[in-house]
Amino acid sequence: MKNLANLLRPKTLEDFIGQKHIIGPDSPLIQVIAQGSFPHAFFYGPAGSGKTTLARLIAQQLQNPFLAFNATHFKLEDLRLALKPYQNTLIKPIVFIDEIHRLSKTQQEFLLPIMEDQTAIILGASTQNPFYTLTGAIRSRALLFEFLPLSFQELETILQKALKLYPCELCDDARKYLITSSGGDGRAMLNLLDIASHSQDTPIELRTLQALRPVSLNDGSSDDDTHYNLISAMIKSIRGSDENAAVYYLARLICAGENPEFIARRLVILASEDIGNANPNALNLATSTMLSVAKIGYPEARIILSQCVIYLACSPKSNTAYQAINAAIDSIHQGEILNIPPHLLPHSKDYLYPHDFGGWVRQKYLQKPLTFITHSHKAFEKTLYEWLQKIKGGKGGK
């Protein structure tokens, strides 16, 4: 194996492909690097999007020592020893920690004085959102940059470079599958090409790639029109209650090797956006589907997906929840920022506890009346409305 991913790793920032929103020609970070500095930062996003590569290129551009660690086997003593030669010097090393979301709270706290004193630049990479995995203290001392999956065009550029360096023939449909099935992961694309190039195929055929990667790595990030068109057609067929069309497009997605977890996630969104409280169990089933297909995978996952698609297509439809939250958010963006009534604040003695009044008591919850929800009489939503009226004695609340 040639390990194309390492061989094609860019040598300069100018060669770096992707993440133009972070490191594009006009980005503020490029200007910061040009001035010989860089802030503490955490890069997060999907695998193969260039997080580690960019960290190394930044260190190279700044001409700073690069100290690489992986949080899966990170030891504080190792970091202490690595930083010791730079104590009492003007040299500021870059400490790069991959999989930084795996650091314990104690390990994260150890980084705080290093970040505060600027004795080293801390860079971290993670496939998980640092808002949920890193402490507030460490986040407040760093910038957070979200990496996006590489686009179809960016993967095409990388592939062209690979084929120039190590020429091999690819059928057109194989070339397209190589890109679209990689889910925006440049490393995964190059690894598949590397393995396929050792097969007996000349040129490399689609069937060879599908045998090596029967299921797409896609997570909805591909720019391939077919991918988007099929998922769109399936969602719109479910929304339109055409169960046969919905199952057909599901079958097309499955036959194309679409990631079952991606399909399931889209079904969860639809269950809330387009069905909502007209049939609350739709969200439960869609969520169970998402968990099930993640554990089981193809081929059996096709049955679970089919069950969910049929159920959602046959369910009554309502977008009340979708419209309500959008209306509420719009009002806030338009400046509707109300003070919380004093009796709703913690420890208020004026709050009326509804259970002391048989389950409901009239009191003000908003500084002024606002209405975001238009109650429908569709399926179970009618029951919810009737419950609400019964709770309030048909008088309506403030």
C-alpha positions in Angstrom: 0.0 0.0 0.0 1.2 3.5 -0.9 -0.7 5.3 1.9 -1.9 8.0 -0.5 -3.4 10.1 2.4 0.1 10.7 3.9 1.8 11.1 0.5 -0.7 13.7 -0.6 -0.7 15.6 2.7 -0.3 19.3 1.7 3.1 20.9 2.4 2.0 24.5 2.6 -1.1 26.4 3.6 -1.5 27.3 -0.1 -1.8 23.6 -1.0 -4.5 23.0 1.7 -7.9 22.1 0.2 -11.1 22.9 1.9 -12.3 24.9 4.9 -12.2 28.2 3.0 -14.5 29.7 5.7 -11.6 29.3 8.2 -8.4 29.5 6.2 -9.4 31.1 2.9 -7.3 33.9 1.3 -9.3 36.7 2.9 -9.8 35.0 6.3 -8.7 36.9 9.5 -6.7 33.8 10.5 -4.5 34.1 7.5 -3.6 37.6 8.5 -3.0 36.5 12.1 -0.6 33.8 10.9 1.2 36.2 8.6 1.9 38.3 11.6 3.6 35.3 13.3 1.0 34.5 15.9 -2.0 32.2 16.4 -4.6 31.9 19.2 -5.4 28.8 21.3 -8.0 27.0 19.1 -10.0 23.8 18.8 -10.9 22.3 15.5 -14.0 20.1 15.4 -15.7 18.3 12.5 -15.9 15.1 10.6 -13.0 12.7 10.0 -10.8 13.4 7.0 -11.7 17.1 6.8 -8.1 18.3 7.5 -8.0 19.2 11.2 -4.6 17.6 12.0 -3.1 18.7 8.7 -4.1 22.3 9.2 -2.6 22.3 12.7 0.7 21.0 11.4 0.7 23.6 8.6 0.1 26.4 11.0 3.0 25.2 13.2 5.2 25.0 10.1 4.2 28.5 8.9 4.9 29.9 12.4 8.1 27.9 12.6 7.1 26.8 16.1 7.9 23.3 17.6 5.0 20.9 17.1 4.3 18.7 20.1 1.6 16.1 19.1 -0.4 14.1 21.6 -3.5 11.9 21.4 -6.0 12.1 24.2 -6.7 8.4 24.1 -3.4 7.8 25.9 -2.6 11.2 27.1 -0.5 11.6 30.3 0.1 14.9 32.0 3.7 13.9 32.9 4.4 13.4 29.2 3.2 17.0 28.5 5.3 18.3 31.4 8.4 16.7 30.1 7.8 17.9 26.5 7.4 21.5 27.6 10.4 21.5 30.0 13.0 22.4 27.3 11.1 25.5 26.4 10.8 26.9 30.0 12.6 30.2 30.4 12.9 30.6 26.6 11.2 32.8 24.1 10.2 29.7 22.1 6.5 29.0 22.2 5.7 25.4 21.1 2.4 24.3 19.7 0.8 21.6 21.7 -1.6 19.6 19.5 -4.0 17.2 21.2 -6.0 14.9 18.9 -9.3 13.5 20.1 -9.3 16.2 22.7 -12.9 15.5 23.7 -11.5 12.4 25.5 -9.5 14.5 28.1 -10.8 14.2 31.6 -11.8 17.3 33.5 -8.6 17.1 35.5 -6.5 17.0 32.3 -8.4 19.9 30.8 -7.8 22.0 34.0 -4.1 21.2 33.7 -4.1 23.1 30.4 -5.6 26.2 31.8 -2.5 27.9 33.3 -0.6 27.0 30.1 -3.2 28.8 28.1 -3.5 31.7 30.5 0.3 32.3 30.7 0.8 31.7 26.9 3.7 29.4 27.6 2.4 27.3 24.6 -0.2 27.5 22.0 -2.9 24.8 22.6 -4.5 23.3 19.5 -7.0 20.5 19.7 -8.9 18.4 17.2 -12.1 16.5 17.7 -14.9 14.9 15.8 -17.3 16.0 18.6 -18.6 19.4 19.4 -16.5 21.0 22.1 -19.5 22.9 23.4 -20.5 19.5 24.9 -17.2 17.9 25.6 -14.9 20.7 26.9 -15.3 22.7 30.1 -16.5 26.3 29.9 -13.1 27.5 31.3 -11.1 25.9 28.6 -13.5 27.1 25.8 -13.4 30.7 27.0 -9.6 30.8 26.4 -9.7 29.5 22.9 -11.4 30.0 19.5 -13.6 27.2 18.2 -13.6 26.4 14.5 -16.0 24.0 12.9 -14.6 22.0 9.9 -17.1 21.0 7.2 -17.0 17.8 5.1 -15.1 18.3 1.9 -17.3 19.1 -1.1 -17.6 17.1 -4.3 -15.4 19.6 -6.1 -12.7 19.6 -3.3 -12.6 15.8 -3.3 -12.3 15.9 -7.1 -9.3 18.2 -6.8 -7.6 15.8 -4.3 -8.4 12.8 -6.5 -6.9 14.5 -9.6 -3.7 15.2 -7.6 -3.6 11.5 -6.5 -4.0 10.3 -10.1 -1.2 12.6 -11.3 1.1 11.3 -8.7 0.1 7.6 -9.0 -1.7 7.2 -12.4 -4.4 4.5 -12.6 -7.5 4.1 -14.8 -11.0 4.6 -13.3 -14.3 4.0 -15.0 -16.5 7.1 -15.0 -19.1 5.5 -12.6 -16.3 4.2 -10.4 -14.7 7.7 -10.2 -18.1 9.2 -9.2 -18.7 6.5 -6.6 -15.2 7.0 -5.1 -16.1 10.6 -4.4 -19.8 10.5 -3.5 -19.5 7.5 -1.2 -16.7 9.0 0.8 -19.0 11.4 2.7 -16.6 14.4 2.4 -13.7 12.4 3.9 -10.6 12.9 1.9 -8.6 10.3 3.7 -11.3 7.7 3.3 -11.4 8.4 -0.5 -7.7 8.1 -0.9 -7.6 4.9 1.2 -10.3 3.3 -1.0 -8.4 4.3 -4.1 -5.2 3.0 -2.7 -6.7 -0.5 -2.0 -8.6 -0.6 -5.3 -5.5 0.2 -7.2 -4.0 -3.1 -6.1 -6.9 -5.1 -7.7 -6.7 -6.8 -11.0 -9.1 -4.3 -12.6 -7.8 -2.1 -15.4 -9.6 0.2 -15.4 -11.0 0.1 -11.8 -14.7 -0.7 -12.1 -17.6 0.3 -9.9 -18.2 -3.2 -8.7 -14.7 -3.4 -7.2 -15.3 -0.2 -5.2 -18.7 -1.4 -4.1 -17.3 -4.7 -3.0 -14.7 -2.8 -0.9 -17.2 -0.2 0.4 -20.8 -1.5 0.1 -22.3 1.3 2.2 -21.7 5.0 1.6 -20.0 7.0 4.3 -22.3 9.9 3.5 -23.8 12.0 6.2 -25.8 14.3 4.0 -22.8 16.4 3.0 -22.2 15.1 -0.5 -22.8 17.6 -3.4 -23.9 14.8 -5.6 -27.3 15.8 -7.1 -28.6 12.2 -7.1 -28.0 11.9 -3.4 -29.9 15.1 -2.6 -32.7 14.4 -5.2 -33.5 10.9 -3.8 -33.6 12.0 -0.1 -35.7 15.0 -1.1 -38.1 12.9 -3.1 -38.5 10.4 -0.2 -39.2 13.1 2.4 -41.7 14.9 0.2 -43.4 11.6 -0.6 -43.8 10.8 3.1 -45.0 14.4 3.7 -47.5 13.9 0.9 -48.7 10.5 2.4 -47.8 8.5 -0.6 -46.4 5.4 1.1 -45.6 3.5 -2.1 -43.5 6.4 -3.6 -41.8 6.8 -0.2 -40.7 3.1 -0.1 -39.6 3.3 -3.7 -37.2 6.2 -3.0 -36.1 4.5 0.2 -35.2 1.5 -1.9 -33.3 3.7 -4.4 -31.3 5.1 -1.5 -30.5 1.7 -0.1 -29.5 0.3 -3.5 -27.2 3.3 -3.9 -25.4 2.3 -0.6 -26.7 5.4 1.3 -25.7 5.3 5.0 -28.7 4.0 6.9 -28.0 6.2 9.9 -28.3 9.3 7.7 -31.6 8.2 6.3 -32.9 7.5 9.8 -31.8 11.0 11.1 -33.8 12.6 8.3 -36.8 10.5 9.3 -36.5 11.7 12.9 -36.5 15.4 11.7 -39.6 14.7 9.5 -41.4 13.0 12.3 -41.3 16.2 14.4 -41.4 18.8 11.6 -44.3 17.3 9.5 -46.2 15.1 11.9 -45.5 16.5 15.3 -48.3 16.2 17.9 -50.8 15.0 15.3 -49.2 11.6 16.1 -46.6 12.0 18.8 -45.7 8.3 18.5 -44.1 9.0 15.1 -41.1 10.7 16.8 -40.8 7.8 19.2 -40.7 5.3 16.3 -38.3 7.4 14.2 -35.9 7.7 17.2 -36.1 4.0 17.8 -35.4 3.4 14.1 -32.3 5.7 14.3 -30.9 3.8 17.3 -31.7 0.4 15.8 -30.1 0.9 12.4 -27.0 2.2 14.1 -26.6 -1.1 15.9 -27.8 -3.5 13.2 -26.7 -2.0 9.8 -27.5 -3.5 6.4 -29.0 -5.7 5.2 -31.5 -6.0 8.0 -31.7 -2.2 8.6 -33.6 -1.9 5.4 -36.6 -3.6 7.0 -36.5 -1.2 10.0 -36.3 1.8 7.7 -39.2 0.5 5.6 -41.4 0.1 8.7 -40.7 3.6 9.8 -41.2 5.1 6.4 -44.6 3.4 5.9 -45.7 4.5 9.4 -44.7 8.1 8.8 -46.3 8.2 5.4 -49.6 6.9 6.8 -49.6 9.2 9.9 -51.7 12.4 10.0 -49.6 15.5 9.2 -49.1 18.8 11.1 -46.4 21.4 11.1 -47.7 23.2 14.2 -44.6 22.7 16.2 -42.3 23.8 13.3 -44.3 27.0 12.7 -44.6 27.8 16.4 -40.9 27.7 17.2 -40.0 29.6 14.1 -42.6 32.3 15.0 -41.2 32.6 18.5 -37.6 32.8 17.3 -38.6 35.4 14.7 -40.2 37.6 17.4 -37.0 37.4 19.5 -34.9 38.4 16.5 -37.2 41.3 16.0 -36.5 42.6 19.5 -39.4 41.1 21.5 -37.3 40.6 24.7 -39.7 40.6 27.7 -38.8 40.8 31.3 -39.7 37.7 33.3 -42.6 38.4 35.7 -41.2 38.6 39.2 -43.3 35.8 40.6 -41.7 33.3 38.1 -38.2 34.0 39.4 -36.5 31.5 41.7 -37.5 31.7 45.4 -40.4 34.0 44.7 -43.1 33.8 47.4 -45.7 35.1 45.0 -45.7 32.2 42.6 -48.9 30.2 42.6 -48.2 26.4 42.6 -50.8 25.0 40.1 -51.0 21.7 42.0 -52.3 23.6 45.0 -55.2 24.7 42.9 -56.3 21.4 41.4 -53.8 21.5 38.5 -54.3 25.0 37.1 -54.6 28.6 38.3 -54.8 31.8 36.4 -51.5 33.8 36.6 -49.3 35.7 34.2 -46.4 33.9 32.5 -45.5 36.6 30.0 -45.1 40.3 30.5 -47.6 40.8 27.7 -49.8 38.3 25.7 -48.0 36.6 22.8 -49.4 33.9 20.5 -47.2 31.6 18.4 -49.3 28.5 18.3 -52.2 28.0 16.0 -53.9 25.0 17.5 -55.1 22.6 14.8 -57.8 19.9 15.1 -55.8 17.3 13.3 -55.7 13.8 14.9 -54.1 13.9 18.3 -53.6 17.7 18.2 -57.4 18.0 18.6 -57.1 15.9 21.8 -54.3 18.2 23.1 -56.4 21.3 22.4 -59.4 19.8 24.2 -57.2 18.9 27.2 -55.9 22.4 27.3 -59.4 23.9 27.2 -60.6 21.5 29.9 -57.6 22.3 32.1 -58.3 26.0 31.9 -62.1 25.5 32.2 -62.7 26.8 28.7 -61.7 30.3 29.9 -58.3 30.6 28.1 -55.1 31.7 29.8 -53.1 34.9 29.9 
